[in-house]
Amino acid sequence: MTDWDKSKPILEIDKLSISFFTRGGEIPAVMDFSCTVMPGEAMGLVGESGCGKSTVALGVMQDLGVNGRITGGTIRFKGRDLNTMSAAELAKIRGSEIAMIYQEPMASLNPAMKIGRQLMEVPMIHQKMQATEARARARQLVADVRLPDPDRILDAYPHQLSGGQQQRIVIAMALMANPALLILDEPTTALDVTVEAGIVDLVKDLGRKYGTSMLFISHNLGLVMETCNRLCVMYSGEAVETGAIRDVFNRMRHPYTQALFRAIPLPSADKGSRPLRAIPGNFPLPHERPKGCNFGPRCDYFQQGLCDAQEIPMLGIAGDDRHGSRCLRVDQIDWDAAWSSDRERAATPIGEVVLKMDDLRKYYEVAASSLFSGGDPKVVKANETLSFDAREGETLAIVGESGCGKSTFAKVLMGLETATSGKIMLFDENVQSTPIQHRNTDTVSTLQMVFQNPFDTLNPSMTVGAQIVRALEIFKVGKTTSEREQRMLELLDLVKLPRAFATRMPRQLSGGQKQRVGIARAFAGDAKVVVADEPVSALDVSVQAAVTELLMDIQRKNGTTLLFISHDLSIVRYLSDRVMVMYLGHVVELGTTDQVFAPPYHPYTEALLSAVPVADTSVVKKRIVLEGDIPSAMNPPPGCPFQTRCRWKSEVPGNLCETEVPPMRNLAGGHQIKCHLADDILARMEPVFTIARNEAGEAAAGSSH
């Protein structure tokens, strides 16, 4: 990397406009977008899907495909305009001086080539480095991205690594040529929160070590706060607010930024008194953008004749470092007014036990294969001795990393798999060994599921109304077609979708609207127990808030028991009454939300909490990054399942953690922890989250939103 004057921007985007040209005409994706990244700075780009974040990144890479074109403005990298460079000049810069990390690591890796070879290619092509030197650099970077046993990794193929390991290799590959600018497009979306925490730390350390400037694209405000020192908020193709992280978080000056913060479950949110607030209305399509302010139709402070009368410029905010807002009413709004709900919401009364699991086990036998391993069949212990109950009107959250057995347990409960042993009582019926095709209609309609990906669960060739009516027919609801049609319309009302949507096809709906149809279908048979498997993880924050509030409303109305499977602990803290933490098939902690989110913790719960990105500058968080990946359920460690990654293991005398599975212990108030730690050590545990106080003893700014 050539030396560059530290006082001059590495990247300067000025009034950039990008359009895509289709048979239907020109679609403007980005308009009048400006942002500056100084040497060593990390700039976060945030906003909902479709706001143009990734298009800006592809514009910088000059990789807009056949029908994408830059229609205005300039992109200067180290003072040179990228738009005017030849293909040969761009090829020289890409990969060596500007590198990009994509959301899906396998898109950047060649499945037929060993990792070492793929890493060595970068400096050999861009810097004409010798093979031995390139291999040494590859080994150094594999160690830098904290992967164990670098030599083994260099000789492995991509499919032999976990998702988190693949993503680390892609980061190492991007850094091989020591680029001046690194663009990261949602690099941790598909990863577990604990792996994400490790990658965020890694990106920050590498930025410091190599002096790399970064453009970090994400929809997760907490993640941006932990990774970046500057922020640019985008809405519908434009930058609406930009500034230093603390200025924007503590003194936000655009209604859209404020609306984003009100839609995310910060520690101060409370489902009774301070519920999440979804942004009203929908994101405008590129050809339907309103006059004047793009956010106008959804804004609480919209003023006719002012906000829709002209193009809105970016205005500087006095007293802050390069802080700007695209809002004409910035001086007239009371930004410090805390948002309060129009009404207090009564908690759903918790009733009798409706679901009880006793000592449930689910093992899979994996056939031995002469081609790969040979020998005896192996057993995957997906669920080990699960015991818990759930009550009417209660939300029980089930949390843990991928591979901990959450979804397997849901499949057994739904009858898509049958248990190996143990008991599941649904009301007073024993259902653990009855597969779904043998369960009676009442049982099936009582117990329903809302899936993670709404796209996969709807029939693309049937209208929304027909799919809900089909569910009503299966559940034997209504005697005539007209009764079912009427009930279908009521279900659309229940999930707050316009009745006109009954005639729409799934492809005409957004992700959040599809998820609502999935919820309507789950409640078609008057479900009493609903298993929601990551129901909001694929949705934007605003849509996520709307769907979460919708589930809560339906629960209040119907007294539904909600089993909420998630790895997002912020949303779990906000909506659940009790939390069950799973690790490698075991329940390691179970208790009320307050018990699980305050010490004493199971060591794994403590690490999970510390990994959660929180978009609040007043929260101080203890940093615990877990080393290593979750062990395989086919070959679990002896003793405590968590002992290979536990930072408290040295506090237990002898090698008890390595030889014996800990018993489930009952602490005060029904709080259970599966751990060998002595009572006095558990009592010494400190909270993971604390609120920073200023000299006057008040919480730091940033928590009034």
C-alpha positions in Angstrom: 0.0 0.0 0.0 1.5 3.3 -1.1 1.7 6.0 1.6 -1.2 8.4 1.5 -1.5 11.8 3.1 -3.4 11.1 6.4 -5.2 14.5 6.1 -6.9 13.6 2.8 -9.8 11.3 2.3 -9.1 7.7 1.2 -12.6 7.6 -0.3 -14.7 10.6 -1.3 -18.2 10.0 -2.8 -19.8 13.2 -4.0 -23.4 13.5 -5.2 -23.4 9.9 -6.6 -26.4 8.7 -8.6 -26.8 5.1 -9.8 -29.6 3.7 -11.9 -30.5 0.3 -13.3 -31.8 0.2 -16.9 -34.5 -2.5 -17.5 -37.1 -3.1 -20.2 -39.5 -1.1 -18.1 -37.2 1.9 -18.1 -34.7 3.5 -15.7 -34.9 2.6 -12.0 -33.0 5.1 -9.9 -31.4 3.2 -7.0 -29.1 5.8 -5.4 -29.5 9.6 -5.7 -27.3 12.5 -4.7 -25.3 10.3 -2.2 -22.2 11.8 -0.6 -19.9 10.4 2.1 -16.2 10.7 3.0 -13.9 8.1 4.6 -10.6 9.3 6.0 -7.5 7.1 6.4 -8.1 4.6 9.3 -11.8 5.5 9.6 -14.5 2.9 9.8 -17.8 4.2 8.2 -21.0 2.3 8.9 -23.8 2.4 6.2 -27.1 1.5 7.7 -30.8 1.4 6.6 -33.5 -1.0 5.6 -33.3 -3.5 2.7 -33.6 -1.8 -0.6 -32.3 1.6 0.6 -29.2 1.4 -1.7 -26.4 0.4 0.7 -25.1 -2.5 -1.4 -25.5 -0.5 -4.6 -23.2 2.2 -3.2 -20.6 -0.6 -2.4 -20.9 -2.1 -5.9 -20.5 1.4 -7.3 -17.2 1.9 -5.5 -16.1 -1.5 -6.9 -17.3 -0.4 -10.3 -19.2 -3.7 -10.5 -22.8 -2.8 -11.3 -23.4 -5.6 -13.8 -24.7 -5.1 -17.4 -27.7 -2.9 -16.6 -26.3 -0.7 -13.8 -24.8 2.7 -14.5 -23.4 5.6 -12.6 -25.6 8.5 -13.9 -24.1 11.4 -11.9 -21.5 12.4 -9.3 -17.9 11.1 -8.6 -16.2 8.4 -6.6 -12.7 9.3 -5.8 -10.3 6.8 -4.3 -7.0 8.4 -3.1 -7.9 11.4 -5.1 -8.5 9.6 -8.4 -11.9 9.3 -10.0 -12.8 5.6 -10.3 -15.5 6.4 -12.9 -12.9 7.5 -15.5 -10.4 4.6 -15.0 -9.9 2.0 -17.7 -10.7 -1.7 -17.1 -7.0 -2.5 -16.7 -6.5 0.2 -14.1 -9.6 -1.0 -12.2 -8.4 -4.6 -12.3 -5.1 -3.4 -10.7 -6.9 -1.6 -7.8 -9.6 -4.2 -7.1 -8.4 -6.8 -4.7 -5.0 -5.1 -4.0 -6.1 -1.6 -2.9 -9.9 -2.0 -2.5 -11.2 -5.3 -1.3 -14.8 -6.4 -0.6 -16.1 -9.1 1.8 -19.6 -10.4 0.9 -22.4 -11.7 3.0 -22.2 -15.3 1.9 -18.6 -16.6 2.3 -19.0 -19.5 -0.1 -19.7 -17.0 -2.9 -16.0 -15.9 -2.6 -14.4 -19.3 -2.2 -13.6 -21.9 -4.9 -15.0 -25.2 -3.5 -12.4 -27.3 -5.6 -9.3 -25.5 -4.3 -7.5 -25.7 -1.0 -7.6 -22.7 1.2 -3.9 -22.1 1.1 -3.8 -21.9 -2.7 -6.7 -19.5 -2.8 -5.0 -17.1 -0.2 -1.6 -17.3 -2.0 -3.1 -16.3 -5.3 -3.9 -12.8 -4.2 -0.3 -11.5 -3.5 1.1 -13.7 -6.3 -1.2 -12.0 -8.9 -1.3 -8.4 -7.5 2.2 -8.1 -6.0 4.1 -10.8 -8.1 5.1 -12.4 -4.7 7.0 -15.7 -4.7 5.1 -18.8 -3.7 7.1 -19.5 -0.5 6.7 -15.9 0.7 2.9 -15.9 -0.3 2.4 -19.1 1.8 4.2 -17.5 4.8 1.9 -14.5 4.5 -1.2 -16.7 4.2 -0.2 -18.6 7.3 0.4 -15.4 9.2 -3.1 -14.1 8.2 -4.8 -17.3 9.1 -3.3 -17.0 12.6 -4.3 -13.3 12.6 -7.9 -14.2 12.0 -7.7 -16.4 15.1 -8.1 -19.8 13.4 -6.6 -22.8 15.2 -3.9 -24.9 13.6 -3.1 -22.7 10.5 -1.2 -25.4 8.7 -4.2 -27.8 8.8 -6.6 -24.9 7.7 -4.3 -24.1 4.7 -4.5 -27.7 3.5 -8.3 -27.9 4.0 -11.0 -27.4 1.4 -13.8 -24.8 2.1 -16.5 -27.4 2.8 -14.3 -28.8 5.7 -14.7 -25.5 7.6 -17.7 -24.1 9.5 -19.6 -20.9 8.4 -17.7 -18.8 10.9 -14.3 -20.3 9.8 -15.2 -19.7 6.1 -16.0 -16.1 6.8 -12.7 -15.6 8.6 -10.9 -17.0 5.6 -12.7 -14.6 3.3 -11.6 -11.7 5.6 -8.0 -13.1 5.5 -8.2 -13.2 1.7 -9.4 -9.6 1.5 -6.4 -8.5 3.7 -3.8 -10.6 1.8 -2.8 -7.6 -0.4 -3.0 -5.2 2.5 -5.7 -3.0 0.9 -6.2 0.7 1.9 -10.0 0.3 1.8 -12.1 -2.7 2.9 -15.8 -2.9 2.1 -17.8 -5.3 4.3 -21.4 -6.1 3.1 -23.4 -7.6 6.0 -20.4 -9.9 6.8 -21.9 -11.5 9.9 -25.7 -11.9 9.0 -25.5 -15.6 8.6 -23.4 -16.2 11.7 -24.2 -17.0 15.3 -24.0 -14.1 17.7 -20.9 -15.6 19.5 -19.1 -16.1 16.2 -20.2 -12.6 15.1 -18.7 -11.1 18.3 -15.4 -12.8 17.4 -15.5 -11.5 13.8 -16.3 -7.9 15.0 -13.4 -7.9 17.4 -11.2 -9.3 14.6 -12.2 -6.7 12.1 -11.5 -3.9 14.6 -8.1 -5.3 15.6 -7.1 -5.9 12.0 -8.2 -2.3 11.1 -5.9 -1.0 13.9 -3.0 -3.4 13.0 -3.0 -2.7 9.2 -4.4 0.9 9.3 -7.2 -0.2 6.9 -10.1 2.2 6.2 -13.5 0.5 6.2 -17.0 0.8 4.7 -19.2 -1.5 6.9 -22.7 -2.2 5.5 -25.2 -3.5 8.0 -28.8 -3.2 9.2 -27.7 -3.9 12.8 -27.2 -0.6 14.6 -25.6 -2.3 17.6 -23.0 -4.0 15.3 -22.2 -0.7 13.6 -21.7 1.0 17.0 -19.2 -1.7 18.0 -17.3 -1.7 14.7 -17.3 1.9 13.3 -16.4 5.4 14.4 -18.6 7.1 11.8 -22.1 6.4 10.5 -24.2 7.2 7.5 -28.0 6.4 7.6 -29.6 5.7 4.2 -33.2 5.9 3.3 -34.6 5.2 -0.2 -31.4 5.9 -2.1 -30.3 8.9 -0.1 -28.1 9.6 2.9 -30.4 11.2 5.5 -28.0 11.6 8.4 -24.3 11.3 8.8 -21.8 11.9 11.6 -19.6 10.5 14.3 -21.2 7.4 16.0 -21.7 9.1 19.4 -23.1 12.3 17.8 -25.7 10.4 15.8 -26.6 7.9 18.5 -26.9 10.6 21.3 -28.1 13.6 19.3 -29.9 12.1 16.4 -31.3 14.8 14.1 -33.4 13.0 11.5 -36.9 11.5 12.0 -35.9 8.3 10.2 -32.9 7.7 12.5 -35.1 8.3 15.5 -37.8 5.9 14.0 -35.1 3.2 13.5 -34.1 3.4 17.2 -37.7 3.2 18.4 -38.1 -0.1 16.4 -35.2 -1.9 18.0 -35.4 -3.6 21.4 -32.9 -1.6 23.5 -32.5 -2.6 27.2 -34.8 0.3 28.1 -37.7 -1.2 25.9 -40.5 -2.8 27.9 -43.4 -4.8 26.2 -45.9 -3.3 28.6 -45.0 0.4 29.1 -42.5 1.1 26.2 -43.4 -1.3 23.4 -41.4 -1.3 20.1 -42.8 1.1 17.6 -42.8 0.0 13.9 -42.4 2.7 11.3 -45.8 3.4 9.9 -46.5 2.8 6.1 -44.2 1.1 3.6 -40.8 1.8 2.0 -41.4 3.6 -1.3 -40.5 1.8 -4.5 -38.0 3.6 -6.7 -40.6 4.8 -9.2 -43.1 5.9 -6.5 -40.8 8.1 -4.4 -42.8 11.1 -3.1 -42.0 14.8 -3.9 -39.6 16.5 -1.5 -38.5 14.4 1.4 -38.6 10.7 0.7 -39.4 9.9 4.3 -42.3 12.4 4.4 -45.3 10.0 4.1 -44.0 8.0 7.1 -42.8 10.9 9.2 -44.4 12.1 12.5 -43.2 15.6 11.9 -44.2 16.0 8.2 -45.4 19.5 7.3 -47.3 20.0 4.1 -46.1 22.8 1.9 -42.6 22.6 3.4 -41.4 19.0 3.4 -43.0 18.2 0.0 -42.2 21.5 -1.8 -38.5 21.1 -2.7 -35.5 18.8 -2.9 -34.1 18.6 0.7 -30.4 19.4 1.0 -28.1 17.9 3.6 -27.8 20.5 6.4 -24.8 20.8 8.9 -25.5 20.4 12.6 -23.6 23.0 14.6 -21.2 21.9 17.3 -20.6 18.3 16.0 -17.9 16.7 13.9 -19.1 16.6 10.3 -22.7 15.8 11.5 -25.4 16.5 8.9 -29.1 15.8 8.4 -31.5 15.9 5.4 -34.4 17.5 7.4 -35.8 21.0 7.1 -37.4 20.9 10.5 -34.3 19.9 12.4 -34.5 23.0 14.7 -38.2 22.8 15.4 -38.4 19.2 16.7 -38.1 18.3 20.4 -35.5 15.6 19.9 -35.2 14.8 23.6 -38.9 13.9 24.1 -38.9 10.3 25.1 -41.4 8.3 23.1 -44.2 7.0 25.3 -46.8 4.5 24.2 -50.4 5.8 23.7 -51.5 3.1 26.1 -50.1 0.8 28.8 -50.5 -2.8 27.7 -51.6 -5.2 30.4 -49.5 -8.4 30.6 -51.1 -11.6 29.3 -52.3 -13.6 32.3 -50.3 -16.8 32.7 -52.5 -19.8 33.2 -52.2 -23.6 33.6 -49.5 -25.8 32.2 -50.4 -26.7 28.5 -47.2 -28.4 27.4 -44.8 -30.5 29.5 -41.6 -32.3 28.4 -40.0 -34.9 30.5 -36.5 -36.3 29.9 -36.9 -36.0 26.1 -34.1 -37.4 24.0 -33.7 -37.3 20.2 -30.8 -39.3 18.7 -30.2 -39.8 14.9 -28.2 -42.7 13.6 -25.9 -41.8 10.8 -25.2 -44.8 8.6 -21.6 -45.8 8.3 -20.2 -45.3 4.8 -17.5 -47.4 3.3 -16.7 -44.5 1.0 -16.0 -41.9 3.7 -15.5 -43.4 7.2 -16.4 -47.0 7.4 -16.9 -48.8 10.7 -19.9 -48.7 13.0 -22.9 -46.4 12.6 -22.5 -43.1 14.5 -25.1 -41.5 16.7 -25.9 -37.8 16.7 -27.3 -36.8 20.1 -29.4 -33.8 19.0 -31.4 -33.5 22.2 -30.3 -34.7 25.6 -32.7 -35.0 28.6 -34.9 -32.0 27.9 -37.3 -31.2 30.7 -39.5 -28.1 31.0 -43.1 -26.9 30.9 -44.9 -24.0 29.3 -48.1 -22.3 30.5 -51.1 -20.7 28.8 -50.4 -17.1 27.7 -46.7 -17.5 28.4 -43.8 -16.7 26.0 -40.9 -19.2 26.6 -37.8 -18.3 24.6 -35.4 -21.0 23.5 -31.9 -19.7 22.7 -28.6 -21.0 21.7 -26.1 -21.2 18.8 -26.7 -23.1 15.5 -26.4 -26.8 16.1 -27.6 -26.7 19.8 -30.7 -28.7 19.1 -33.4 -25.9 19.1 -34.9 -26.8 15.7 -34.7 -30.5 16.3 -36.7 -30.1 19.5 -39.3 -28.1 17.5 -39.5 -30.8 14.9 -40.1 -33.5 17.6 -42.8 -31.3 19.2 -44.6 -30.7 15.9 -44.5 -34.4 15.0 -42.2 -34.0 12.0 -39.8 -36.3 14.0 -40.5 -38.7 16.7 -38.6 -38.7 20.1 -36.1 -41.4 20.9 -37.3 -41.5 24.5 -39.0 -39.3 27.1 -42.5 -37.8 27.3 -44.3 -34.8 25.7 -47.7 -34.0 27.1 -49.8 -31.5 25.1 -52.8 -30.6 27.4 -53.5 -34.2 28.6 -52.5 -36.0 25.4 -49.2 -37.9 25.1 -47.8 -36.9 21.7 -44.1 -37.8 21.7 -44.3 -40.9 19.5 -47.2 -39.8 17.3 -46.0 -38.5 13.9 -47.9 -35.6 12.5 -49.8 -37.8 9.9 -51.3 -39.8 12.7 -52.2 -36.9 15.0 -55.9 -35.9 15.0 -57.0 -32.6 13.5 -57.6 -31.0 16.9 -54.0 -31.7 18.0 -52.6 -30.4 14.7 -54.6 -27.2 14.8 -53.8 -26.6 18.5 -50.1 -26.8 17.9 -48.8 -24.7 15.0 -45.5 -23.3 13.7 -44.3 -20.0 12.2 -41.1 -20.5 10.2 -38.0 -18.5 9.8 -38.2 -18.0 6.1 -41.7 -16.9 4.9 -40.7 -17.4 1.3 -40.3 -21.2 1.6 -43.7 -21.8 3.3 -46.1 -20.2 0.9 -47.3 -21.9 -2.4 -46.2 -19.5 -5.2 -49.1 -20.5 -7.4 -52.0 -19.9 -5.0 -53.4 -16.5 -3.8 -53.0 -15.5 -0.2 -56.7 -15.9 0.5 -56.8 -19.4 -1.1 -53.8 -20.5 1.1 -55.6 -19.4 4.3 -58.9 -21.0 3.2 -57.0 -24.2 2.5 -55.7 -24.2 6.1 -59.3 -23.6 7.4 -60.6 -26.6 5.4 -57.8 -28.8 6.8 -58.7 -27.7 10.4 -62.4 -28.2 9.6 -63.2 -24.5 10.5 -66.5 -23.3 9.0 -69.3 -25.3 7.5 -69.6 -23.5 4.1 -67.3 -21.8 1.7 -68.7 -18.4 2.5 -68.1 -19.0 6.3 -64.4 -19.8 5.5 -64.1 -16.8 3.2 -65.4 -14.6 6.0 -63.0 -16.2 8.6 -60.1 -15.7 6.1 -60.9 -12.0 5.9 -61.0 -11.8 9.8 -57.6 -13.5 9.9 -56.2 -10.9 7.5 -57.6 -8.2 9.9 -55.9 -10.1 12.8 -52.5 -9.9 11.2 -53.1 -6.2 10.1 -53.1 -6.9 6.3 -55.6 -5.1 4.0 -58.4 -7.4 3.0 -57.6 -6.7 -0.7 -54.4 -8.9 -0.2 -56.7 -12.0 -0.3 -56.4 -11.9 -4.2 -52.7 -11.2 -4.3 -50.0 -13.8 -5.2 -47.1 -14.3 -2.7 -44.6 -12.8 -5.2 -46.5 -9.5 -4.9 -45.8 -9.3 -1.1 -42.8 -8.0 0.8 -40.9 -10.3 3.3 -42.8 -8.8 6.3 -46.2 -9.2 4.6 -45.4 -12.9 3.7 -44.5 -13.5 7.3 -47.9 -12.1 8.4 -49.7 -14.5 6.0 -47.7 -17.3 7.6 -48.9 -16.1 11.1 -52.5 -15.9 9.8 -52.3 -19.5 8.6 -50.8 -20.7 11.9 -53.8 -19.1 13.7 -56.4 -20.4 11.2 -57.3 -23.4 13.5 -57.3 -21.3 16.7 -53.8 -22.5 17.7 -53.2 -22.7 21.5 -49.5 -23.3 21.3 -47.4 -21.7 18.5 -43.7 -22.5 17.9 -42.1 -19.5 16.3 -38.7 -20.6 14.8 -36.6 -17.4 14.3 -39.8 -15.7 12.9 -38.2 -12.2 12.5 -34.5 -12.9 11.8 -35.0 -12.4 8.0 -36.8 -9.1 8.4 -35.8 -5.5 8.6 -35.8 -3.8 12.0 -39.0 -1.9 11.4 -40.8 -4.9 10.0 -39.4 -7.0 12.8 -40.9 -4.6 15.4 -44.3 -4.8 13.6 -44.3 -8.6 13.5 -43.1 -8.9 17.1 -45.9 -6.6 18.3 -48.4 -8.5 16.2 -47.4 -11.8 17.9 -47.8 -10.1 21.3 -51.2 -8.7 20.4 -52.5 -12.0 19.2 -51.2 -13.6 22.3 -53.0 -11.1 24.5 -56.2 -11.7 22.6 -56.1 -15.5 22.4 -54.1 -16.5 25.5 -51.7 -18.3 23.1 -48.6 -20.0 24.5 -45.6 -18.9 22.4 -42.4 -20.9 22.1 -40.0 -18.4 20.6 -36.8 -19.9 19.1 -34.2 -17.3 18.5 -30.5 -16.4 18.7 -31.3 -12.7 19.1 -31.1 -12.1 22.8 -32.3 -8.4 22.6 -35.6 -9.5 21.2 -35.8 -12.4 23.7 -35.2 -10.1 26.6 -38.0 -7.8 25.3 -40.8 -10.3 24.7 -40.2 -13.5 26.7 -41.5 -14.3 30.2 -39.1 -17.3 30.7 -35.9 -18.2 28.8 -34.4 -21.7 28.2 -30.7 -21.7 27.1 -29.5 -24.7 25.1 -26.0 -25.9 24.3 -25.2 -29.0 22.3 -28.5 -30.7 23.0 -28.6 -29.9 26.7 -30.7 -27.3 28.6 -27.9 -25.4 30.5 -30.1 -22.7 32.1 -33.8 -22.1 32.6 -35.5 -19.3 34.5 -37.6 -16.1 34.2 -36.2 -13.4 31.8 -35.0 -11.4 34.8 -33.2 -14.4 36.3 -31.4 -15.4 33.1 -30.3 -11.8 32.2 -28.8 -11.1 35.7 -26.0 -13.0 37.5 -25.5 -15.7 38.5 -25.3 -17.0 34.9 -24.4 -20.3 33.4 -20.9 -19.6 31.9 -22.4 -20.1 28.4 -25.3 -17.7 29.0 -22.8 -15.1 30.2 -20.8 -15.4 27.0 -24.0 -15.3 24.9 -25.1 -12.1 26.6 -21.7 -10.4 26.2 -21.9 -11.2 22.4 -25.2 -9.2 21.9 -24.6 -5.9 20.0 -26.5 -3.2 21.9 -27.1 0.1 20.1 -27.0 2.3 23.2 -24.0 4.4 24.2 -25.0 4.4 27.8 -24.6 0.6 28.2 -21.2 -0.7 29.2 -20.7 -4.3 28.3 -18.3 -6.9 29.5 -16.5 -8.5 26.5 -16.2 -12.3 26.6 -15.3 -13.8 23.2 -15.6 -17.6 23.1 -12.7 -19.5 21.6 -13.4 -22.4 19.3 -16.6 -23.6 17.7 -19.5 -25.6 19.0 -18.3 -29.3 19.1 -20.0 -31.8 16.9 -23.1 -33.5 18.3 -21.7 -36.7 16.7 -18.6 -36.5 18.9 -19.5 -34.4 22.0 -16.8 -33.8 24.6 -16.9 -35.9 27.8 -18.3 -34.4 31.0 -19.9 -30.9 30.7 -20.8 -30.2 27.1 -19.5 -26.6 27.4 -16.1 -27.4 29.1 -14.0 -27.0 25.9 -14.9 -23.3 25.7 -15.6 -22.4 29.4 -13.6 -19.5 31.0 -14.7 -20.6 34.5 -13.4 -24.2 34.2 -10.3 -23.5 36.3 -12.6 -22.6 39.3 -13.8 -26.2 39.6 -11.4 -28.5 41.5 -9.9 -31.6 39.8 -11.1 -32.6 36.4 -14.8 -32.8 37.3 -15.9 -30.7 34.3 -14.1 -33.1 31.9 -15.5 -36.3 33.4 -19.0 -35.7 34.7 -22.1 -34.1 33.1 -23.2 -31.5 35.8 -26.6 -32.0 37.4 -29.4 -29.5 36.9 -29.3 -27.4 40.0 -32.2 -25.4 41.4 -31.3 -21.9 42.6 -33.8 -19.4 44.1 -37.2 -18.9 42.6 -37.2 -21.8 40.2 -34.0 -20.7 38.4 -32.1 -23.8 37.1 -28.4 -24.0 36.0 -26.5 -27.1 34.8 -23.1 -26.4 36.1 -20.4 -27.6 38.5 -19.4 -24.2 39.8 -19.8 -23.8 43.6 -22.5 -21.5 45.1 -20.0 -18.9 46.3 -18.4 -18.6 42.8 -21.8 -18.2 41.2 -22.6 -15.5 43.8 -19.4 -13.6 42.8 -20.4 -13.3 39.1 -20.7 -9.7 37.8 -23.4 -8.4 35.5 -22.5 -8.4 31.8 -24.4 -5.1 31.2 -24.1 -1.9 33.3 -25.4 1.6 32.6 -22.6 4.2 32.4 -23.3 7.1 34.8 -21.9 10.6 34.3 -20.6 12.8 37.1 -24.1 13.9 38.0 -25.1 10.3 38.5 -27.4 10.2 35.5 -27.4 7.6 32.8 -25.3 8.7 29.8 -27.1 10.2 26.9 -28.6 7.9 24.3 -31.2 6.1 26.4 -34.1 8.4 25.9 -34.9 7.0 22.5 
